[in-house]
Amino acid sequence: MESMTLGQYELVYNAFSFSIATMGAATLFFWLSRDTVAPQYRAALVISGLVTFIAAYHYWRIFGSWSSAFSVDAVAGTVAPSGEKFNDAYRYVDWLLTVPLLLVELILVMGLSRAATISKGVRLGVLAALMVALGYPGEIATDMSTRLLWGALSMIPFLFILFELFVGLRGSIKNQPEEARGLVNLAIIVTVLSWSFYPVVYFAPLLFGAGNANIATMSGDAAMIVQVGYTIADIVAKAGFGVLIFMIASAKSQEWRAKNATAAHA
């Protein structure tokens, strides 16, 4: 990697470390909170925890790979390649598993019919996996034209996902309890905004990469922006989104318990 400064290296290093802690803490929170919500929403919290658990593991691997890829001289304040390859593929393996699950947990917490849950979950899951798979060839490309091509292709399933979220789920959102409707809308908005940040980071080397698209050859500025940018987006899209799923499940559970209590006293 070209011209990586000690400050750039440490910023990425600390971002990875912070993400591991955040994802690990989120996993414990979601799984330990499972029994606080109604039975029909517990699967959503289990999947929320699974998403952050998978992310914590992969960030641990990314963190180790980043540390091994550089030799740091703290006294001289220099960073040099160690000769070992930084394996950024861990990130795409993570996304291939977690991105479809993020959409599934949203569908589960909405409490749709079994047929609608399966239909929308499969359709959104396939689109999400296709989006990630199409983006990977561009991520490992060594020229900008290839990165642009595959990045543009990955935007096609992304646009279909946006349509499903804003149009396909509109009727289902209206049927949500009043206490949870705003949170469901917020969860969809957070999903769209956080996912929209990934393409911004993906194409960042166009401005900072001096013509080099691959992580091994791009400038230190571009590498720092890509790694920190993806990490911030992951924290929001996984841990932050999971907290919203918990809030939706809690709000709907309160309504469910209130209805049950009223029925019991009737």
Buried (B, 14 or more C-beta within 10 A) or exposed (E): BBEBBBEBBBBBBEBBEBBBEBBBEBBEBBBEBBEEBBEBBBBBBBBBBBBBBBBBBBBBBBBEBBBBBBEBEEEEEBBEBEEEEBBBBBBBBBBBBBBBBBBBBBBBBBBBEEEBBEBBBEBBBEBBBBBBBBBBBBBBBEBBEBBBBBBEBBBEBBEBBBEBBBEBBEEBBEEBBEEBBEBBBBBBEBBBEBBEBBBEBBBBBBEBBEEBBBBBBBBBBBBBBBBBBBBBBBBBBBBBBBBBBBBBBBBBBBBBEEEEEEEEEE
